[in-house]
Each structure stands twice: as C-alpha cells, then as structure tokens.
Amino acid sequence: MFIFQCFGVRFYFFDRYVNELLSMSLLEDELKYPDDEARHCKMHDLIHDLARLVAGTECSIITAHPKIPGKKLRHASVFGSGLPKNSSSKVKDSISEFLCNAKKLRTLYYHLLVEQNKTVINLLANLKYLRILILTESEFDGLPSSIGSLLHLRYLDISKNYHIRRLPHSICKLQNLQKLKLYACVQLEELPKDTWKIGTLRHLEITSKQKFLLKKGIKCLTSLRSLSIHKCYRLSTLVRGMQHLNDLQKLCLTDCPNLTSLGFSLNYLISLESLEIRNCSGLDLSGRQEKKEEDCLEGRRSFPSLLNIVGRNYKKEQIEDAGKKEEGHLGLQKLRSLTFVQLPKLLELPCELKNAASSLQYLSISNCDKLSSLPDWLPQCIALKRLEIKQCKMFPSPPGSQHGSCTIISPSQGPFFPCIIFASFHIGSSLIFIYSFLKF
C-alpha cells in the first residue's frame, strides 16, 4: 500500500530506503530494467507477516466471505483469483454490499470484473473518503457523474476497459487528483474538455480516439511529471502547449501510427529525464518532412567508429567548454534515458539531444531501418552506461554481423569519457564476439 501512497512520484530518499532493505535481505528478487528506471522487489516472508500484523484490521484481501468488520477497514483489495471458480453474481453482489458498508475506506483495488454500471454507482455513492481507486480490466461503459464527489481522490485507474466511451465532466472537479490512468481504453472518444482544470495532476496515461489532446489547456497542467500516450491510433500531432510543461520528467509515446510530429521543440522540456518513443511509424523527428529522403542522406556525417567512441579520453573541462559554445543549451540537460523503437522515418537523432551529452546514461535504438549513423556528439556522453543498437538495417555492422546490432556497457568511471568494458555484437540472440576496452 505504501507504494501506491507515493502515487508514482520518484523520491530519491525512497530509493535509498529500498536499497537499505535490499542490502539486509528484507526485500528480495530485485529486477531492474536496463535503464534503471523501474524495478520489482519481493517482500521477505517475515516482513510480510510483520506488515500484516501492524496493519491489523485496517487492510484486507477480500474473499467470498470477508472476516473483518467493514467499519474498521481502510485498505481493501479484491482479486478474482481469491474467489471460487464458479462464483455467481450473488457472491459479487455480497462483496459489493460489504464494501459499501466500509464507509471510511481509503484504498480500493477492485481487480474483479465489473460488468454493470450499478456496481460502480453503489461503490462511489458510499465510499466518499477514497484516496485510491483502481478498477482495471472491467467492462462497465461509463463512470457515473458522482465520481466528482470523491474530493479526496488522488489516484484513479480504469485501465484496460475496452467498453468505456466517455468520462463524465464531473471528473474535472477532482482537485486533489494526482494520477489518472486510462491505458488501453481503446473505445474512449476523448478526454473531458476541462481536464486542464485539474491543476494537481502529476501523472497522466491515456488511450483515446482523439486527433489532438487538450488543445487549449495542456499548458495549464504545470504540475505534470509524467505523460504516457498509448495506442492513440488517430493522434496526428501533440499540441504546442507542451513547451509549458517545465516539470515534465517522463514522456512516453507508444503505438501512435498517425503521429507525424511532436509539434514543439524538445528543448523546452528542461526537466525531462526519460524519453521513450515506440512504434510510431509516421513520426519524423528531424523536422524535414518536405525534403526527399535522398537530400536528407546527402548531408549526413559519416558513422563514427565504435573504437573511437569507446577509446578516446575526453577531459571534462573540454566537454564543458564545447557545450558553452553551442546555441540553445537549455533543455534536456537532465535527460538520463532515451529509447527509440521501430521508427522507420528516423534518419538521425534529433539535434536537440546534444544538450543531453553530459547527463545521458542509457541509449537504446532498435528497428529504426533508416538510421545509418550515430551523432558526432556521442563521445561527449561522459555519463553513458549503456548503449544498445539492434536491428537497424542501414547501420554499419561489425564484421560477421547482420543488420547493425550491438550492445555497449560501461562502468562510467572517472572524469573522462567512460571506459567501455565490453561491446557485444549479435545476430538475433547469438553472440558473435566481444571487444574489451581497458583504459590505463
């Protein structure tokens, strides 16, 4: 429950506490993604038992026959796996009735198929003190207008609802809402026009049929920390108000085939730490859509040798002096993670990314068939820990490999360009050979 109370906000002190628990084996089975952005940990059995003991009657996983009084319940989870296989609608109704009597419930994770709007209406009408409401993988076709009466609500998740078409305008009254998740709601027509009035919104994940998102109000969401846009098949461009999101730390665009341009310069995102763009076949990041492909390729720089990238020593002072001479040295100076996947129109990395040379730690590019070279500022990436290039057909490959596939990992030591401890080149999943680079 504590992780949910953080509402997805990234706290450095929280990372420190988690690392301490891992070092003492109180958390186990740590799983890190390559960019170190996310991880999963398993709680030790002793800690789990202690947590349940401390929580007492305030937390419960609801089954067919709840054992604790509803008046004392504060945090409840309902999972279909905890119910009998042949559970009837009467069992579900009894659970709903039990929850409605828990008037002071703060957290509800209802991971049980909700087919009728009546169930949702009854829950929202009785649970006025909810802070967290999760109704994922349900089949109700709309939220009731009474959602606007949950004035304490901070976290709302109705992801993977393939039937919901509209959200009530009353949702804009949730002035304490910090996270809104509408992932894979493929039938959702549009967001309410007054969504921009939710000034406290920090994290937004959306899937909709809109061509434009919050065209007149995105600039008012100044508290936004992360924006994830998934499976918006009709989306053609992002609105220009994006440049006002000075606190945005994470931007993710996935499966938006008709997206042709961002509509703003990445340099405006001065706080951006993670940029991920996947499966956007129409997106042109170069800003030169009107030029022919041949003209774009003529002025390209030759591919810098991997040996030059990993073998040179660049003094920190030289890199800083070079950076000061560059114009537009404003945005992306905090960018740590960059991922481009399946962007067929990507010819070269956007020039704005050179501002991230001193902060970039993770760079992954895959299935970008027209990418033929890396930028000349890459050797200036003094913090780079991992570089991955996979299945880029026009990318120069090491001898014996195919389709430009390589992975470079660095320990990032010293004030010079980090020493690459090895570079591995692959054909599919087969390792071809390994280069070792040691700095003396």
PLY file of the C-alpha trace (Angstrom):
ply
format ascii 1.0
element vertex 440
property float x
property float y
property float z
element edge 439
property int vertex1
property int vertex2
end_header
0.00 0.00 0.00
2.87 2.38 0.70
3.98 2.34 -2.94
0.51 3.35 -4.03
0.54 6.18 -1.50
3.55 7.60 -3.34
1.36 7.89 -6.48
4.25 7.08 -8.77
6.35 10.07 -7.69
10.05 9.34 -7.84
11.65 10.09 -4.47
15.40 9.83 -4.03
15.07 9.17 -0.31
12.68 6.32 -1.07
15.31 4.75 -3.35
17.82 4.94 -0.51
15.49 3.15 1.89
14.76 0.43 -0.67
18.48 -0.11 -1.22
18.99 -0.48 2.53
16.21 -3.07 2.74
17.75 -4.96 -0.18
21.17 -4.96 1.49
19.62 -6.50 4.61
17.74 -9.13 2.52
14.40 -7.79 3.75
13.48 -7.30 0.11
14.35 -10.00 -2.41
14.44 -10.80 -6.12
15.26 -7.35 -7.31
14.55 -6.85 -11.03
15.99 -3.83 -12.83
15.31 -2.70 -16.34
18.38 -1.76 -18.42
17.79 1.98 -17.90
17.41 1.55 -14.11
14.07 3.38 -14.28
11.91 0.65 -12.78
12.33 -2.41 -10.65
10.30 -5.01 -8.81
11.08 -6.44 -5.41
9.60 -9.30 -3.48
8.92 -8.76 0.19
10.51 -11.24 2.57
8.00 -13.53 4.30
8.94 -12.19 7.73
8.40 -8.59 6.62
5.10 -9.56 5.02
3.88 -11.16 8.23
5.03 -8.13 10.22
3.23 -5.77 7.87
0.01 -7.74 8.21
0.36 -7.76 11.98
0.87 -3.99 12.13
-1.99 -3.33 9.70
-4.34 -5.42 11.77
-7.94 -4.99 10.66
-7.27 -1.93 8.52
-6.05 -3.92 5.47
-7.61 -6.96 3.89
-7.77 -9.04 0.74
-11.48 -9.60 0.25
-12.72 -13.11 -0.48
-16.18 -14.56 -0.80
-16.63 -14.33 2.96
-14.95 -11.24 4.49
-13.79 -11.89 8.04
-13.26 -8.40 9.41
-15.84 -5.72 10.22
-16.30 -3.23 7.41
-16.28 -0.26 9.79
-12.59 -0.80 10.62
-11.44 -1.42 7.05
-9.26 1.26 5.42
-7.47 -0.54 2.55
-9.10 -3.36 0.56
-8.07 -5.50 -2.42
-10.47 -7.72 -4.33
-8.93 -10.30 -6.68
-10.79 -12.79 -8.84
-8.22 -15.47 -8.01
-9.38 -15.43 -4.41
-12.94 -16.37 -5.32
-14.39 -19.78 -6.10
-14.19 -20.73 -9.78
-17.97 -20.95 -10.11
-18.73 -17.81 -8.14
-22.13 -16.44 -9.07
-23.29 -12.85 -9.36
-24.68 -13.18 -5.83
-21.16 -13.58 -4.47
-20.03 -10.48 -6.30
-23.08 -8.58 -5.05
-22.31 -9.63 -1.48
-18.74 -8.32 -1.83
-20.05 -5.06 -3.25
-22.51 -4.73 -0.38
-19.75 -5.38 2.13
-17.55 -2.69 0.58
-20.39 -0.19 0.55
-20.65 -0.58 4.33
-16.95 0.24 4.73
-17.70 3.95 4.82
-14.18 5.03 5.76
-12.36 3.05 3.10
-9.30 4.88 1.76
-7.92 2.42 -0.83
-9.87 0.09 -3.11
-8.12 -2.20 -5.58
-11.08 -3.88 -7.30
-9.44 -6.40 -9.63
-12.68 -8.21 -10.26
-14.66 -7.97 -13.48
-17.28 -5.23 -13.19
-19.91 -5.70 -15.86
-22.69 -3.45 -14.59
-22.67 0.29 -14.01
-24.85 -0.29 -10.96
-21.93 -1.77 -9.03
-19.75 1.27 -9.70
-22.59 3.67 -8.84
-23.16 1.98 -5.49
-19.46 2.00 -4.62
-18.95 5.67 -5.45
-22.12 6.70 -3.66
-20.98 5.16 -0.37
-17.18 5.48 -0.36
-16.71 9.24 -0.01
-13.25 9.10 1.58
-11.44 7.17 -1.13
-7.89 8.26 -1.91
-7.06 5.45 -4.32
-9.49 3.75 -6.70
-8.36 1.01 -9.11
-10.95 -0.58 -11.40
-8.82 -2.27 -14.06
-9.96 -4.76 -16.70
-13.65 -4.05 -16.21
-16.49 -3.84 -18.70
-18.72 -1.00 -17.49
-19.38 1.52 -20.25
-19.11 4.71 -18.23
-18.30 6.29 -14.90
-21.19 7.95 -13.07
-21.16 11.70 -12.52
-20.91 11.03 -8.78
-17.17 10.48 -9.30
-16.87 14.23 -8.86
-17.96 13.93 -5.23
-14.80 11.99 -4.27
-12.99 15.15 -3.24
-10.14 13.24 -1.55
-9.38 11.02 -4.57
-5.73 11.18 -5.65
-5.25 8.04 -7.74
-7.73 6.79 -10.36
-7.01 3.80 -12.59
-9.55 2.37 -15.03
-7.03 0.89 -17.47
-7.86 -1.91 -19.91
-11.55 -1.14 -20.03
-12.47 -1.87 -23.64
-16.07 -0.63 -23.34
-15.90 2.79 -21.73
-16.50 5.57 -24.27
-16.70 8.79 -22.29
-15.69 10.23 -18.95
-18.10 12.47 -17.05
-17.27 16.17 -16.92
-17.55 15.97 -13.15
-14.16 14.25 -13.08
-12.66 17.71 -13.56
-13.84 18.57 -10.04
-11.26 16.24 -8.51
-8.89 18.95 -7.41
-6.72 16.53 -5.41
-6.25 14.04 -8.24
-2.56 13.37 -8.89
-2.58 10.31 -11.13
-5.06 9.34 -13.87
-4.54 6.07 -15.77
-6.62 5.41 -18.88
-4.24 2.94 -20.52
-5.74 0.73 -23.28
-9.21 2.28 -23.07
-9.40 1.91 -26.85
-13.06 2.96 -27.14
-12.62 6.19 -25.22
-13.71 9.00 -27.54
-11.97 11.92 -25.84
-10.96 13.46 -22.55
-13.31 16.00 -20.99
-12.58 19.49 -22.30
-12.00 20.84 -18.80
-9.39 18.24 -17.84
-6.83 21.06 -17.84
-8.52 22.41 -14.70
-7.11 19.52 -12.63
-4.11 21.57 -11.62
-2.80 18.92 -9.21
-2.44 16.24 -11.90
1.12 14.87 -11.94
0.86 11.63 -13.90
-1.34 11.02 -16.93
-1.61 7.82 -19.00
-4.12 7.93 -21.82
-5.53 6.00 -24.75
-8.24 7.66 -26.82
-9.56 8.27 -30.34
-8.69 11.96 -30.36
-6.61 13.60 -33.09
-5.45 16.31 -30.69
-5.06 16.15 -26.93
-6.26 19.01 -24.75
-5.57 21.50 -27.50
-6.42 24.58 -25.42
-5.42 23.52 -21.94
-2.31 21.33 -21.79
-0.20 24.33 -20.80
-2.25 24.64 -17.59
-1.15 21.20 -16.36
2.03 22.71 -14.98
2.33 20.08 -12.24
2.57 17.21 -14.74
5.60 14.97 -14.09
4.92 12.11 -16.49
2.85 11.83 -19.66
2.28 8.47 -21.36
0.28 8.23 -24.58
-0.53 4.69 -25.73
-2.44 3.32 -28.71
-3.86 6.66 -29.84
-4.27 5.50 -33.41
-5.81 8.76 -34.67
-3.43 11.13 -32.95
-1.65 13.26 -35.57
0.37 15.71 -33.51
1.00 16.81 -29.96
-0.20 20.28 -29.07
2.19 23.21 -28.84
1.28 23.85 -25.22
3.69 21.07 -24.30
6.51 23.61 -24.04
4.92 24.96 -20.87
5.42 21.66 -19.02
8.61 22.73 -17.32
8.35 20.00 -14.65
7.73 17.09 -17.03
10.21 14.31 -16.21
8.98 11.42 -18.34
7.42 11.36 -21.82
6.33 8.09 -23.40
4.70 7.68 -26.83
3.71 4.16 -27.87
1.73 2.77 -30.82
0.65 6.05 -32.41
0.99 5.26 -36.16
-0.54 8.54 -37.41
1.60 10.77 -35.23
3.67 12.80 -37.70
5.32 15.41 -35.49
5.68 16.41 -31.87
4.58 19.97 -32.58
7.19 21.52 -30.28
10.91 21.53 -29.66
12.29 19.07 -27.14
14.49 21.88 -25.83
11.52 23.27 -23.93
11.38 20.20 -21.67
14.05 21.39 -19.26
13.25 18.78 -16.58
12.86 15.75 -18.84
14.71 12.66 -17.54
13.25 9.88 -19.67
12.07 9.90 -23.30
10.61 6.77 -24.87
9.07 6.55 -28.34
7.92 3.19 -29.71
6.06 2.02 -32.81
5.25 5.46 -34.23
5.63 4.69 -37.93
4.68 8.17 -39.17
6.78 10.22 -36.78
9.51 12.38 -38.29
11.80 13.73 -35.58
14.11 15.51 -38.00
11.66 18.31 -38.78
12.40 17.96 -42.50
9.31 16.18 -43.77
9.16 18.13 -47.01
12.62 17.09 -48.16
13.21 13.91 -50.09
14.91 11.01 -48.48
17.97 11.39 -50.73
18.51 15.01 -49.72
18.36 14.04 -46.09
21.07 11.45 -46.60
23.48 13.69 -48.55
24.42 15.95 -45.70
24.85 13.21 -43.18
28.06 12.76 -41.26
29.91 9.50 -41.56
29.43 6.92 -38.85
32.00 7.46 -36.07
33.96 4.32 -35.35
32.92 2.45 -32.24
36.61 2.18 -31.41
36.89 5.97 -31.48
33.80 6.38 -29.33
34.89 3.99 -26.62
38.65 4.50 -26.84
39.12 8.26 -26.68
39.68 10.20 -23.50
37.83 13.48 -23.25
38.65 15.83 -20.43
35.67 17.14 -18.54
36.82 20.76 -18.99
36.99 20.35 -22.77
33.47 18.98 -22.91
32.07 21.77 -20.76
33.82 24.47 -22.87
32.46 22.94 -26.05
28.97 22.84 -24.58
29.01 26.52 -23.70
29.65 27.42 -27.32
26.61 25.55 -28.51
23.43 27.56 -29.02
20.20 26.52 -27.41
21.96 24.89 -24.47
18.81 24.98 -22.36
16.63 21.89 -22.43
17.30 18.15 -21.98
20.26 18.73 -19.68
18.70 16.27 -17.21
17.85 13.55 -19.74
19.14 10.19 -18.48
17.25 7.60 -20.53
16.45 7.65 -24.26
14.65 4.85 -26.13
13.66 4.79 -29.81
11.97 1.64 -31.12
10.53 0.98 -34.59
10.68 4.49 -36.02
11.03 3.87 -39.79
11.38 7.60 -40.56
14.21 8.20 -38.12
17.23 9.24 -40.20
19.34 10.71 -37.42
18.95 11.57 -33.78
17.31 14.98 -33.20
19.90 17.73 -32.86
18.33 18.87 -29.58
19.64 15.73 -27.92
23.19 17.06 -27.95
22.23 19.08 -24.86
21.90 15.76 -23.00
25.52 14.75 -23.65
26.57 15.35 -20.04
23.60 13.56 -18.43
22.63 10.68 -20.74
23.16 7.28 -19.10
21.10 4.91 -21.25
20.57 4.99 -25.03
18.65 2.28 -26.85
17.75 2.28 -30.55
16.14 -0.68 -32.30
14.29 -1.43 -35.54
14.99 2.01 -36.99
15.67 0.86 -40.56
16.83 4.21 -41.98
19.20 5.16 -39.19
22.71 4.93 -40.61
24.97 6.73 -38.14
25.41 7.94 -34.61
25.79 11.66 -33.86
29.24 13.23 -33.54
28.44 14.42 -30.00
28.18 10.87 -28.66
31.81 10.76 -27.43
30.93 13.67 -25.14
28.49 11.48 -23.17
30.62 11.21 -20.06
27.85 9.55 -18.01
26.80 6.95 -20.60
26.49 3.49 -19.03
24.73 1.51 -21.73
24.37 1.87 -25.48
22.18 -0.56 -27.43
21.63 -0.66 -31.18
19.52 -3.51 -32.53
18.12 -4.44 -35.93
18.93 -1.17 -37.73
19.39 -2.34 -41.34
21.34 0.64 -42.66
23.59 0.84 -39.62
27.20 -0.23 -40.23
27.80 -3.60 -38.60
30.96 -5.21 -37.26
32.48 -7.93 -39.45
30.37 -11.07 -39.50
27.24 -9.49 -38.03
23.99 -8.54 -39.72
21.54 -5.64 -39.57
23.63 -3.45 -37.27
23.16 -4.94 -33.83
25.40 -4.17 -30.89
25.37 -3.55 -27.15
27.91 -1.48 -25.26
28.11 -1.35 -21.48
30.23 0.99 -19.40
31.01 1.32 -15.67
31.17 5.12 -16.05
34.31 5.77 -14.03
36.48 8.87 -13.86
36.10 12.38 -15.28
36.95 11.28 -18.82
34.73 9.53 -21.33
33.86 6.27 -19.55
35.82 3.13 -20.23
33.75 0.59 -22.11
34.39 -2.77 -20.52
32.89 -4.72 -23.40
30.94 -4.41 -26.62
28.95 -7.38 -27.82
27.52 -7.82 -31.30
24.61 -10.10 -32.00
22.79 -11.84 -34.80
19.41 -12.35 -33.24
20.19 -13.94 -29.88
23.58 -15.42 -30.89
26.72 -13.74 -29.59
29.33 -13.16 -32.32
32.31 -11.78 -30.41
33.32 -9.47 -27.60
35.66 -6.50 -27.65
37.37 -5.43 -24.46
38.50 -1.84 -23.90
40.59 -1.05 -20.87
41.82 2.43 -20.00
45.22 2.65 -18.31
0 1
1 2
2 3
3 4
4 5
5 6
6 7
7 8
8 9
9 10
10 11
11 12
12 13
13 14
14 15
15 16
16 17
17 18
18 19
19 20
20 21
21 22
22 23
23 24
24 25
25 26
26 27
27 28
28 29
29 30
30 31
31 32
32 33
33 34
34 35
35 36
36 37
37 38
38 39
39 40
40 41
41 42
42 43
43 44
44 45
45 46
46 47
47 48
48 49
49 50
50 51
51 52
52 53
53 54
54 55
55 56
56 57
57 58
58 59
59 60
60 61
61 62
62 63
63 64
64 65
65 66
66 67
67 68
68 69
69 70
70 71
71 72
72 73
73 74
74 75
75 76
76 77
77 78
78 79
79 80
80 81
81 82
82 83
83 84
84 85
85 86
86 87
87 88
88 89
89 90
90 91
91 92
92 93
93 94
94 95
95 96
96 97
97 98
98 99
99 100
100 101
101 102
102 103
103 104
104 105
105 106
106 107
107 108
108 109
109 110
110 111
111 112
112 113
113 114
114 115
115 116
116 117
117 118
118 119
119 120
120 121
121 122
122 123
123 124
124 125
125 126
126 127
127 128
128 129
129 130
130 131
131 132
132 133
133 134
134 135
135 136
136 137
137 138
138 139
139 140
140 141
141 142
142 143
143 144
144 145
145 146
146 147
147 148
148 149
149 150
150 151
151 152
152 153
153 154
154 155
155 156
156 157
157 158
158 159
159 160
160 161
161 162
162 163
163 164
164 165
165 166
166 167
167 168
168 169
169 170
170 171
171 172
172 173
173 174
174 175
175 176
176 177
177 178
178 179
179 180
180 181
181 182
182 183
183 184
184 185
185 186
186 187
187 188
188 189
189 190
190 191
191 192
192 193
193 194
194 195
195 196
196 197
197 198
198 199
199 200
200 201
201 202
202 203
203 204
204 205
205 206
206 207
207 208
208 209
209 210
210 211
211 212
212 213
213 214
214 215
215 216
216 217
217 218
218 219
219 220
220 221
221 222
222 223
223 224
224 225
225 226
226 227
227 228
228 229
229 230
230 231
231 232
232 233
233 234
234 235
235 236
236 237
237 238
238 239
239 240
240 241
241 242
242 243
243 244
244 245
245 246
246 247
247 248
248 249
249 250
250 251
251 252
252 253
253 254
254 255
255 256
256 257
257 258
258 259
259 260
260 261
261 262
262 263
263 264
264 265
265 266
266 267
267 268
268 269
269 270
270 271
271 272
272 273
273 274
274 275
275 276
276 277
277 278
278 279
279 280
280 281
281 282
282 283
283 284
284 285
285 286
286 287
287 288
288 289
289 290
290 291
291 292
292 293
293 294
294 295
295 296
296 297
297 298
298 299
299 300
300 301
301 302
302 303
303 304
304 305
305 306
306 307
307 308
308 309
309 310
310 311
311 312
312 313
313 314
314 315
315 316
316 317
317 318
318 319
319 320
320 321
321 322
322 323
323 324
324 325
325 326
326 327
327 328
328 329
329 330
330 331
331 332
332 333
333 334
334 335
335 336
336 337
337 338
338 339
339 340
340 341
341 342
342 343
343 344
344 345
345 346
346 347
347 348
348 349
349 350
350 351
351 352
352 353
353 354
354 355
355 356
356 357
357 358
358 359
359 360
360 361
361 362
362 363
363 364
364 365
365 366
366 367
367 368
368 369
369 370
370 371
371 372
372 373
373 374
374 375
375 376
376 377
377 378
378 379
379 380
380 381
381 382
382 383
383 384
384 385
385 386
386 387
387 388
388 389
389 390
390 391
391 392
392 393
393 394
394 395
395 396
396 397
397 398
398 399
399 400
400 401
401 402
402 403
403 404
404 405
405 406
406 407
407 408
408 409
409 410
410 411
411 412
412 413
413 414
414 415
415 416
416 417
417 418
418 419
419 420
420 421
421 422
422 423
423 424
424 425
425 426
426 427
427 428
428 429
429 430
430 431
431 432
432 433
433 434
434 435
435 436
436 437
437 438
438 439
